[in-house]
Amino acid sequence: ADTVEDEMEMATVRHRPEALELLEAQSKFTKKELQILYRGFKNVSTSFLNLLGVVNEETFKEIYSQFFPQGDSTTYAHFLFNAFDTDHNGSVSFEDFVMGLSILLRGTVQEKLNWAFNLYDINKDGYITKEEMLDIMKAIYDMMGKCTYPVLKEDAPRQHVETFFQKMDKNKDGVVTIDEFIESCQK
């Protein structure tokens, strides 16, 4: 009875239900793991979920801020939300969440690097620019808050971006492509 109940619960995750078996086939999680993940997803965000069982960006930011109360996680949560919202419909469903988590936890190195590149490529044009990387770095520093040790210098985000580009921008054209990113990360 518990299994039938779990499957019915999974089938009502959103207005266009996907079978648990399909999600199991698309992700690197077992049926039981998906049931446990769903309970956690539902329990953590019950007060934030709308009737369709999805999380919009504002509620995603609110949930994320609970993990980083010492800083301002709003901007980083925005970038992370966009990485999880792969169909760009303005919400993260349980399915979106599972697929992202599947890559991050159990994906191949190539899949993980593609996911990370997508996070950094803010405008999704296939290149990481210094401005995009600086936006991400500033967001990470903001999220960590002012109480870091040792105390970080004001220009630390820019220094990290310069170091990143020295290592990754192989042809020195001012942008990092997916190939440059993957090649550099694998070294």
C-alpha positions in Angstrom: 0.0 0.0 0.0 2.9 2.3 0.8 4.4 1.8 -2.7 1.1 2.5 -4.4 0.6 5.6 -2.3 4.2 6.8 -3.2 3.6 6.2 -6.9 0.3 8.2 -6.7 2.0 11.0 -4.9 4.8 11.1 -7.5 2.2 11.1 -10.3 0.7 14.3 -8.9 4.0 16.2 -8.7 2.8 18.7 -11.3 0.0 19.3 -13.8 1.7 17.2 -16.6 2.5 14.1 -14.6 5.5 12.0 -15.5 5.6 8.3 -14.5 8.0 7.4 -11.8 9.5 4.8 -14.1 10.3 7.5 -16.7 12.0 9.6 -14.1 13.9 6.6 -12.9 15.0 5.8 -16.5 16.1 9.4 -17.1 18.0 9.9 -13.9 20.6 7.9 -12.1 18.4 7.2 -9.1 16.4 4.1 -8.2 12.7 4.1 -7.6 13.2 4.0 -3.9 15.7 6.8 -3.9 13.3 8.9 -6.0 10.5 8.3 -3.4 12.9 9.4 -0.6 14.0 12.4 -2.6 10.4 13.4 -3.2 9.5 13.2 0.4 12.5 15.4 1.2 11.6 17.9 -1.6 8.1 18.1 -0.4 8.9 18.3 3.3 11.7 21.0 2.9 9.6 23.2 0.7 6.0 22.4 1.7 5.3 26.0 2.7 6.9 27.3 -0.5 5.4 25.0 -3.1 2.5 26.2 -5.1 -0.4 23.9 -6.0 1.4 22.5 -9.0 4.3 21.2 -6.9 6.9 23.5 -8.3 9.1 26.2 -6.8 9.4 29.6 -8.5 12.5 31.8 -8.3 11.5 33.9 -5.4 10.7 30.9 -3.2 13.8 29.2 -4.4 15.8 32.2 -3.2 14.0 32.1 0.2 14.7 28.4 0.7 18.4 28.9 -0.4 18.8 31.9 2.0 18.1 29.5 4.9 21.3 27.6 4.0 23.4 30.8 4.0 21.9 33.1 6.6 25.2 34.9 7.2 25.3 36.4 3.7 23.1 37.5 0.8 22.5 34.4 -1.3 19.9 36.1 -3.6 22.1 36.5 -6.7 23.8 33.1 -6.5 20.4 31.5 -5.9 19.2 33.3 -9.1 22.1 31.7 -11.1 21.5 28.3 -9.5 17.8 28.5 -10.1 18.4 29.2 -13.8 20.7 26.2 -14.0 18.1 23.9 -12.5 15.2 25.4 -14.6 16.4 23.8 -17.8 13.2 24.3 -19.7 13.3 28.0 -18.7 9.6 28.1 -17.7 10.2 30.1 -14.5 9.9 27.2 -12.1 11.8 24.2 -10.7 9.7 21.1 -10.6 10.6 17.9 -8.8 11.7 16.5 -12.1 14.0 19.5 -12.8 15.4 19.1 -9.3 16.0 15.3 -9.7 17.7 15.7 -13.1 20.1 18.4 -11.9 20.9 16.4 -8.7 21.4 13.3 -10.7 24.1 15.0 -12.8 25.7 16.7 -9.8 25.8 13.6 -7.6 26.1 10.7 -10.1 26.9 12.2 -13.5 30.1 11.5 -15.4 32.8 14.1 -15.2 31.7 15.4 -18.6 28.1 15.8 -17.5 29.2 17.6 -14.3 31.4 20.0 -16.3 28.7 20.7 -18.8 26.3 21.5 -15.9 28.9 23.8 -14.3 29.6 25.5 -17.6 25.9 26.1 -18.0 25.8 27.7 -14.6 28.6 30.1 -15.4 27.4 30.9 -18.9 24.7 33.3 -17.6 23.3 34.5 -21.0 23.5 31.0 -22.5 25.5 32.1 -25.6 28.0 29.3 -25.4 30.8 31.4 -23.9 31.9 32.4 -20.4 33.0 36.1 -20.4 35.0 37.8 -17.7 31.8 39.8 -16.8 29.8 36.6 -16.3 32.5 35.0 -14.2 32.8 38.2 -12.2 29.0 38.2 -11.6 29.2 34.6 -10.3 32.3 35.3 -8.1 30.7 38.4 -6.6 27.5 36.4 -5.9 29.6 33.7 -4.1 31.4 36.2 -2.0 28.1 37.9 -1.2 26.6 34.6 -0.2 29.5 33.8 2.1 29.0 37.1 3.9 31.5 39.5 5.5 32.4 37.1 8.3 34.9 35.0 6.4 38.3 34.1 7.7 40.7 35.2 6.7 39.0 38.5 5.8 38.8 38.9 2.0 40.1 41.9 0.1 37.7 44.0 -1.9 39.2 43.0 -5.2 39.3 39.2 -4.4 36.5 38.3 -6.9 38.3 40.1 -9.8 41.6 38.4 -8.9 39.8 35.0 -9.0 38.4 35.8 -12.4 41.8 36.8 -13.7 43.3 33.6 -12.5 40.4 31.6 -14.0 40.9 33.2 -17.4 44.7 32.8 -17.3 44.2 29.1 -16.9 41.2 28.5 -19.1 41.2 31.0 -21.9 43.7 29.0 -24.0 43.5 31.1 -27.2 43.4 34.4 -25.2 40.3 35.7 -27.1 38.7 37.0 -23.9 36.0 34.2 -23.6 36.1 30.6 -22.4 34.3 28.0 -24.6 32.9 24.7 -23.4 35.9 22.9 -24.9 38.4 25.2 -23.1 36.5 24.8 -19.9 36.3 21.0 -20.0 40.0 20.7 -21.1 41.2 23.0 -18.3 39.1 21.3 -15.7 40.2 17.9 -16.6 43.9 18.9 -16.2 
